[in-house]
Amino acid sequence: MSLVKMSWIEKYRPDSLDNIIGQDHIIDQIKNYIKDRNLPNLLLYGPPGT
């Protein structure tokens, strides 16, 4: 998909946990789940842009 046709959300959304700014304690917990191969069911929500 070309950058011209890509929506703003798709263009700028983080593509890895390292690209998420803020909420370091939450990101660290998710990384621990992944490292331990014990990923529980998660529901992440919030207004667009958060």
mmCIF file of the N, C-alpha and C atoms, coordinates in Angstrom:
data_MODEL
# 
_entry.id   MODEL 
# 
loop_
_atom_site.group_PDB 
_atom_site.id 
_atom_site.type_symbol 
_atom_site.label_atom_id 
_atom_site.label_alt_id 
_atom_site.label_comp_id 
_atom_site.label_asym_id 
_atom_site.label_entity_id 
_atom_site.label_seq_id 
_atom_site.pdbx_PDB_ins_code 
_atom_site.Cartn_x 
_atom_site.Cartn_y 
_atom_site.Cartn_z 
_atom_site.occupancy 
_atom_site.B_iso_or_equiv 
_atom_site.pdbx_formal_charge 
_atom_site.auth_seq_id 
_atom_site.auth_comp_id 
_atom_site.auth_asym_id 
_atom_site.auth_atom_id 
_atom_site.pdbx_PDB_model_num 
ATOM 1   N N  . MET A 1 1  ? 0.860   -1.172  0.000  1.00 0.00 ? 1  MET A N  1 
ATOM 2   C CA . MET A 1 1  ? 0.000   0.000   0.000  1.00 0.00 ? 1  MET A CA 1 
ATOM 3   C C  . MET A 1 1  ? 0.904   1.232   0.000  1.00 0.00 ? 1  MET A C  1 
ATOM 4   N N  . SER A 1 2  ? 0.611   2.175   -0.864 1.00 0.00 ? 2  SER A N  1 
ATOM 5   C CA . SER A 1 2  ? 1.432   3.382   -0.922 1.00 0.00 ? 2  SER A CA 1 
ATOM 6   C C  . SER A 1 2  ? 1.108   4.291   0.261  1.00 0.00 ? 2  SER A C  1 
ATOM 7   N N  . LEU A 1 3  ? 2.083   5.126   0.626  1.00 0.00 ? 3  LEU A N  1 
ATOM 8   C CA . LEU A 1 3  ? 1.883   6.033   1.755  1.00 0.00 ? 3  LEU A CA 1 
ATOM 9   C C  . LEU A 1 3  ? 0.781   7.040   1.485  1.00 0.00 ? 3  LEU A C  1 
ATOM 10  N N  . VAL A 1 4  ? 0.543   7.368   0.220  1.00 0.00 ? 4  VAL A N  1 
ATOM 11  C CA . VAL A 1 4  ? -0.497  8.335   -0.117 1.00 0.00 ? 4  VAL A CA 1 
ATOM 12  C C  . VAL A 1 4  ? -1.869  7.772   0.231  1.00 0.00 ? 4  VAL A C  1 
ATOM 13  N N  . LYS A 1 5  ? -2.090  6.480   -0.006 1.00 0.00 ? 5  LYS A N  1 
ATOM 14  C CA . LYS A 1 5  ? -3.392  5.864   0.227  1.00 0.00 ? 5  LYS A CA 1 
ATOM 15  C C  . LYS A 1 5  ? -3.562  5.362   1.661  1.00 0.00 ? 5  LYS A C  1 
ATOM 16  N N  . MET A 1 6  ? -2.486  5.306   2.424  1.00 0.00 ? 6  MET A N  1 
ATOM 17  C CA . MET A 1 6  ? -2.543  4.784   3.783  1.00 0.00 ? 6  MET A CA 1 
ATOM 18  C C  . MET A 1 6  ? -3.198  5.814   4.709  1.00 0.00 ? 6  MET A C  1 
ATOM 19  N N  . SER A 1 7  ? -4.109  5.362   5.541  1.00 0.00 ? 7  SER A N  1 
ATOM 20  C CA . SER A 1 7  ? -4.760  6.284   6.470  1.00 0.00 ? 7  SER A CA 1 
ATOM 21  C C  . SER A 1 7  ? -3.767  6.732   7.545  1.00 0.00 ? 7  SER A C  1 
ATOM 22  N N  . TRP A 1 8  ? -4.065  7.841   8.192  1.00 0.00 ? 8  TRP A N  1 
ATOM 23  C CA . TRP A 1 8  ? -3.200  8.393   9.228  1.00 0.00 ? 8  TRP A CA 1 
ATOM 24  C C  . TRP A 1 8  ? -3.004  7.376   10.346 1.00 0.00 ? 8  TRP A C  1 
ATOM 25  N N  . ILE A 1 9  ? -4.074  6.715   10.728 1.00 0.00 ? 9  ILE A N  1 
ATOM 26  C CA . ILE A 1 9  ? -4.007  5.734   11.816 1.00 0.00 ? 9  ILE A CA 1 
ATOM 27  C C  . ILE A 1 9  ? -3.071  4.592   11.447 1.00 0.00 ? 9  ILE A C  1 
ATOM 28  N N  . GLU A 1 10 ? -3.206  4.064   10.243 1.00 0.00 ? 10 GLU A N  1 
ATOM 29  C CA . GLU A 1 10 ? -2.344  2.967   9.819  1.00 0.00 ? 10 GLU A CA 1 
ATOM 30  C C  . GLU A 1 10 ? -0.897  3.418   9.663  1.00 0.00 ? 10 GLU A C  1 
ATOM 31  N N  . LYS A 1 11 ? -0.702  4.639   9.217  1.00 0.00 ? 11 LYS A N  1 
ATOM 32  C CA . LYS A 1 11 ? 0.648   5.146   8.981  1.00 0.00 ? 11 LYS A CA 1 
ATOM 33  C C  . LYS A 1 11 ? 1.416   5.346   10.286 1.00 0.00 ? 11 LYS A C  1 
ATOM 34  N N  . TYR A 1 12 ? 0.749   5.839   11.327 1.00 0.00 ? 12 TYR A N  1 
ATOM 35  C CA . TYR A 1 12 ? 1.439   6.229   12.552 1.00 0.00 ? 12 TYR A CA 1 
ATOM 36  C C  . TYR A 1 12 ? 1.220   5.318   13.748 1.00 0.00 ? 12 TYR A C  1 
ATOM 37  N N  . ARG A 1 13 ? 0.394   4.287   13.628 1.00 0.00 ? 13 ARG A N  1 
ATOM 38  C CA . ARG A 1 13 ? 0.199   3.412   14.779 1.00 0.00 ? 13 ARG A CA 1 
ATOM 39  C C  . ARG A 1 13 ? 1.494   2.643   15.058 1.00 0.00 ? 13 ARG A C  1 
ATOM 40  N N  . PRO A 1 14 ? 1.753   2.340   16.313 1.00 0.00 ? 14 PRO A N  1 
ATOM 41  C CA . PRO A 1 14 ? 2.983   1.620   16.650 1.00 0.00 ? 14 PRO A CA 1 
ATOM 42  C C  . PRO A 1 14 ? 2.963   0.212   16.058 1.00 0.00 ? 14 PRO A C  1 
ATOM 43  N N  . ASP A 1 15 ? 4.104   -0.219  15.554 1.00 0.00 ? 15 ASP A N  1 
ATOM 44  C CA . ASP A 1 15 ? 4.175   -1.571  15.007 1.00 0.00 ? 15 ASP A CA 1 
ATOM 45  C C  . ASP A 1 15 ? 4.922   -2.528  15.935 1.00 0.00 ? 15 ASP A C  1 
ATOM 46  N N  . SER A 1 16 ? 5.318   -2.037  17.100 1.00 0.00 ? 16 SER A N  1 
ATOM 47  C CA . SER A 1 16 ? 5.911   -2.891  18.125 1.00 0.00 ? 16 SER A CA 1 
ATOM 48  C C  . SER A 1 16 ? 5.687   -2.235  19.489 1.00 0.00 ? 16 SER A C  1 
ATOM 49  N N  . LEU A 1 17 ? 5.868   -3.006  20.528 1.00 0.00 ? 17 LEU A N  1 
ATOM 50  C CA . LEU A 1 17 ? 5.686   -2.456  21.876 1.00 0.00 ? 17 LEU A CA 1 
ATOM 51  C C  . LEU A 1 17 ? 6.708   -1.373  22.178 1.00 0.00 ? 17 LEU A C  1 
ATOM 52  N N  . ASP A 1 18 ? 7.873   -1.443  21.548 1.00 0.00 ? 18 ASP A N  1 
ATOM 53  C CA . ASP A 1 18 ? 8.910   -0.431  21.780 1.00 0.00 ? 18 ASP A CA 1 
ATOM 54  C C  . ASP A 1 18 ? 8.524   0.937   21.226 1.00 0.00 ? 18 ASP A C  1 
ATOM 55  N N  . ASN A 1 19 ? 7.552   0.988   20.338 1.00 0.00 ? 19 ASN A N  1 
ATOM 56  C CA . ASN A 1 19 ? 7.122   2.255   19.753 1.00 0.00 ? 19 ASN A CA 1 
ATOM 57  C C  . ASN A 1 19 ? 5.987   2.917   20.528 1.00 0.00 ? 19 ASN A C  1 
ATOM 58  N N  . ILE A 1 20 ? 5.564   2.324   21.619 1.00 0.00 ? 20 ILE A N  1 
ATOM 59  C CA . ILE A 1 20 ? 4.493   2.893   22.430 1.00 0.00 ? 20 ILE A CA 1 
ATOM 60  C C  . ILE A 1 20 ? 5.111   3.807   23.476 1.00 0.00 ? 20 ILE A C  1 
ATOM 61  N N  . ILE A 1 21 ? 4.588   5.011   23.587 1.00 0.00 ? 21 ILE A N  1 
ATOM 62  C CA . ILE A 1 21 ? 5.108   6.004   24.523 1.00 0.00 ? 21 ILE A CA 1 
ATOM 63  C C  . ILE A 1 21 ? 4.182   6.071   25.732 1.00 0.00 ? 21 ILE A C  1 
ATOM 64  N N  . GLY A 1 22 ? 4.766   6.060   26.915 1.00 0.00 ? 22 GLY A N  1 
ATOM 65  C CA . GLY A 1 22 ? 3.971   6.122   28.138 1.00 0.00 ? 22 GLY A CA 1 
ATOM 66  C C  . GLY A 1 22 ? 3.505   4.744   28.572 1.00 0.00 ? 22 GLY A C  1 
ATOM 67  N N  . GLN A 1 23 ? 2.890   4.676   29.715 1.00 0.00 ? 23 GLN A N  1 
ATOM 68  C CA . GLN A 1 23 ? 2.368   3.426   30.272 1.00 0.00 ? 23 GLN A CA 1 
ATOM 69  C C  . GLN A 1 23 ? 3.453   2.354   30.365 1.00 0.00 ? 23 GLN A C  1 
ATOM 70  N N  . ASP A 1 24 ? 4.659   2.766   30.780 1.00 0.00 ? 24 ASP A N  1 
ATOM 71  C CA . ASP A 1 24 ? 5.793   1.836   30.817 1.00 0.00 ? 24 ASP A CA 1 
ATOM 72  C C  . ASP A 1 24 ? 5.514   0.602   31.666 1.00 0.00 ? 24 ASP A C  1 
ATOM 73  N N  . HIS A 1 25 ? 4.807   0.768   32.773 1.00 0.00 ? 25 HIS A N  1 
ATOM 74  C CA . HIS A 1 25 ? 4.528   -0.382  33.633 1.00 0.00 ? 25 HIS A CA 1 
ATOM 75  C C  . HIS A 1 25 ? 3.621   -1.398  32.934 1.00 0.00 ? 25 HIS A C  1 
ATOM 76  N N  . ILE A 1 26 ? 2.706   -0.931  32.116 1.00 0.00 ? 26 ILE A N  1 
ATOM 77  C CA . ILE A 1 26 ? 1.825   -1.832  31.365 1.00 0.00 ? 26 ILE A CA 1 
ATOM 78  C C  . ILE A 1 26 ? 2.610   -2.537  30.262 1.00 0.00 ? 26 ILE A C  1 
ATOM 79  N N  . ILE A 1 27 ? 3.420   -1.780  29.531 1.00 0.00 ? 27 ILE A N  1 
ATOM 80  C CA . ILE A 1 27 ? 4.219   -2.356  28.452 1.00 0.00 ? 27 ILE A CA 1 
ATOM 81  C C  . ILE A 1 27 ? 5.178   -3.406  29.016 1.00 0.00 ? 27 ILE A C  1 
ATOM 82  N N  . ASP A 1 28 ? 5.806   -3.113  30.155 1.00 0.00 ? 28 ASP A N  1 
ATOM 83  C CA . ASP A 1 28 ? 6.703   -4.082  30.787 1.00 0.00 ? 28 ASP A CA 1 
ATOM 84  C C  . ASP A 1 28 ? 5.958   -5.362  31.154 1.00 0.00 ? 28 ASP A C  1 
ATOM 85  N N  . GLN A 1 29 ? 4.741   -5.233  31.656 1.00 0.00 ? 29 GLN A N  1 
ATOM 86  C CA . GLN A 1 29 ? 3.956   -6.414  32.020 1.00 0.00 ? 29 GLN A CA 1 
ATOM 87  C C  . GLN A 1 29 ? 3.612   -7.238  30.782 1.00 0.00 ? 29 GLN A C  1 
ATOM 88  N N  . ILE A 1 30 ? 3.223   -6.589  29.697 1.00 0.00 ? 30 ILE A N  1 
ATOM 89  C CA . ILE A 1 30 ? 2.904   -7.307  28.458 1.00 0.00 ? 30 ILE A CA 1 
ATOM 90  C C  . ILE A 1 30 ? 4.151   -8.009  27.921 1.00 0.00 ? 30 ILE A C  1 
ATOM 91  N N  . LYS A 1 31 ? 5.301   -7.333  27.974 1.00 0.00 ? 31 LYS A N  1 
ATOM 92  C CA . LYS A 1 31 ? 6.553   -7.965  27.529 1.00 0.00 ? 31 LYS A CA 1 
ATOM 93  C C  . LYS A 1 31 ? 6.879   -9.188  28.381 1.00 0.00 ? 31 LYS A C  1 
ATOM 94  N N  . ASN A 1 32 ? 6.615   -9.115  29.686 1.00 0.00 ? 32 ASN A N  1 
ATOM 95  C CA . ASN A 1 32 ? 6.840   -10.275 30.554 1.00 0.00 ? 32 ASN A CA 1 
ATOM 96  C C  . ASN A 1 32 ? 5.907   -11.421 30.196 1.00 0.00 ? 32 ASN A C  1 
ATOM 97  N N  . TYR A 1 33 ? 4.657   -11.120 29.886 1.00 0.00 ? 33 TYR A N  1 
ATOM 98  C CA . TYR A 1 33 ? 3.727   -12.164 29.442 1.00 0.00 ? 33 TYR A CA 1 
ATOM 99  C C  . TYR A 1 33 ? 4.275   -12.864 28.204 1.00 0.00 ? 33 TYR A C  1 
ATOM 100 N N  . ILE A 1 34 ? 4.764   -12.080 27.261 1.00 0.00 ? 34 ILE A N  1 
ATOM 101 C CA . ILE A 1 34 ? 5.281   -12.644 26.013 1.00 0.00 ? 34 ILE A CA 1 
ATOM 102 C C  . ILE A 1 34 ? 6.533   -13.473 26.286 1.00 0.00 ? 34 ILE A C  1 
ATOM 103 N N  . LYS A 1 35 ? 7.446   -12.936 27.091 1.00 0.00 ? 35 LYS A N  1 
ATOM 104 C CA . LYS A 1 35 ? 8.694   -13.639 27.414 1.00 0.00 ? 35 LYS A CA 1 
ATOM 105 C C  . LYS A 1 35 ? 8.409   -14.971 28.101 1.00 0.00 ? 35 LYS A C  1 
ATOM 106 N N  . ASP A 1 36 ? 7.443   -14.976 29.017 1.00 0.00 ? 36 ASP A N  1 
ATOM 107 C CA . ASP A 1 36 ? 7.092   -16.180 29.771 1.00 0.00 ? 36 ASP A CA 1 
ATOM 108 C C  . ASP A 1 36 ? 6.163   -17.110 28.994 1.00 0.00 ? 36 ASP A C  1 
ATOM 109 N N  . ARG A 1 37 ? 5.757   -16.698 27.804 1.00 0.00 ? 37 ARG A N  1 
ATOM 110 C CA . ARG A 1 37 ? 4.800   -17.462 26.981 1.00 0.00 ? 37 ARG A CA 1 
ATOM 111 C C  . ARG A 1 37 ? 3.523   -17.753 27.762 1.00 0.00 ? 37 ARG A C  1 
ATOM 112 N N  . ASN A 1 38 ? 3.088   -16.766 28.504 1.00 0.00 ? 38 ASN A N  1 
ATOM 113 C CA . ASN A 1 38 ? 1.881   -16.881 29.315 1.00 0.00 ? 38 ASN A CA 1 
ATOM 114 C C  . ASN A 1 38 ? 1.025   -15.647 29.061 1.00 0.00 ? 38 ASN A C  1 
ATOM 115 N N  . LEU A 1 39 ? 0.518   -15.539 27.861 1.00 0.00 ? 39 LEU A N  1 
ATOM 116 C CA . LEU A 1 39 ? -0.252  -14.361 27.481 1.00 0.00 ? 39 LEU A CA 1 
ATOM 117 C C  . LEU A 1 39 ? -1.734  -14.595 27.776 1.00 0.00 ? 39 LEU A C  1 
ATOM 118 N N  . PRO A 1 40 ? -2.260  -13.925 28.805 1.00 0.00 ? 40 PRO A N  1 
ATOM 119 C CA . PRO A 1 40 ? -3.681  -14.081 29.118 1.00 0.00 ? 40 PRO A CA 1 
ATOM 120 C C  . PRO A 1 40 ? -4.528  -13.325 28.094 1.00 0.00 ? 40 PRO A C  1 
ATOM 121 N N  . ASN A 1 41 ? -5.812  -13.524 28.172 1.00 0.00 ? 41 ASN A N  1 
ATOM 122 C CA . ASN A 1 41 ? -6.707  -12.740 27.322 1.00 0.00 ? 41 ASN A CA 1 
ATOM 123 C C  . ASN A 1 41 ? -6.649  -11.289 27.768 1.00 0.00 ? 41 ASN A C  1 
ATOM 124 N N  . LEU A 1 42 ? -6.420  -10.396 26.825 1.00 0.00 ? 42 LEU A N  1 
ATOM 125 C CA . LEU A 1 42 ? -6.323  -8.971  27.133 1.00 0.00 ? 42 LEU A CA 1 
ATOM 126 C C  . LEU A 1 42 ? -7.323  -8.208  26.287 1.00 0.00 ? 42 LEU A C  1 
ATOM 127 N N  . LEU A 1 43 ? -7.914  -7.206  26.859 1.00 0.00 ? 43 LEU A N  1 
ATOM 128 C CA . LEU A 1 43 ? -8.793  -6.299  26.136 1.00 0.00 ? 43 LEU A CA 1 
ATOM 129 C C  . LEU A 1 43 ? -8.227  -4.901  26.322 1.00 0.00 ? 43 LEU A C  1 
ATOM 130 N N  . LEU A 1 44 ? -7.675  -4.356  25.251 1.00 0.00 ? 44 LEU A N  1 
ATOM 131 C CA . LEU A 1 44 ? -7.088  -3.021  25.295 1.00 0.00 ? 44 LEU A CA 1 
ATOM 132 C C  . LEU A 1 44 ? -8.078  -2.062  24.657 1.00 0.00 ? 44 LEU A C  1 
ATOM 133 N N  . TYR A 1 45 ? -8.363  -0.977  25.328 1.00 0.00 ? 45 TYR A N  1 
ATOM 134 C CA . TYR A 1 45 ? -9.345  -0.047  24.793 1.00 0.00 ? 45 TYR A CA 1 
ATOM 135 C C  . TYR A 1 45 ? -8.966  1.372   25.163 1.00 0.00 ? 45 TYR A C  1 
ATOM 136 N N  . GLY A 1 46 ? -9.585  2.299   24.514 1.00 0.00 ? 46 GLY A N  1 
ATOM 137 C CA . GLY A 1 46 ? -9.364  3.712   24.790 1.00 0.00 ? 46 GLY A CA 1 
ATOM 138 C C  . GLY A 1 46 ? -9.766  4.517   23.576 1.00 0.00 ? 46 GLY A C  1 
ATOM 139 N N  . PRO A 1 47 ? -9.860  5.806   23.744 1.00 0.00 ? 47 PRO A N  1 
ATOM 140 C CA . PRO A 1 47 ? -10.212 6.639   22.602 1.00 0.00 ? 47 PRO A CA 1 
ATOM 141 C C  . PRO A 1 47 ? -9.086  6.614   21.566 1.00 0.00 ? 47 PRO A C  1 
ATOM 142 N N  . PRO A 1 48 ? -9.414  6.897   20.313 1.00 0.00 ? 48 PRO A N  1 
ATOM 143 C CA . PRO A 1 48 ? -8.387  6.927   19.274 1.00 0.00 ? 48 PRO A CA 1 
ATOM 144 C C  . PRO A 1 48 ? -7.251  7.862   19.663 1.00 0.00 ? 48 PRO A C  1 
ATOM 145 N N  . GLY A 1 49 ? -6.030  7.416   19.387 1.00 0.00 ? 49 GLY A N  1 
ATOM 146 C CA . GLY A 1 49 ? -4.864  8.229   19.673 1.00 0.00 ? 49 GLY A CA 1 
ATOM 147 C C  . GLY A 1 49 ? -4.288  8.017   21.052 1.00 0.00 ? 49 GLY A C  1 
ATOM 148 N N  . THR A 1 50 ? -4.856  7.079   21.822 1.00 0.00 ? 50 THR A N  1 
ATOM 149 C CA . THR A 1 50 ? -4.318  6.825   23.161 1.00 0.00 ? 50 THR A CA 1 
ATOM 150 C C  . THR A 1 50 ? -3.705  5.452   23.235 1.00 0.00 ? 50 THR A C  1 
# 
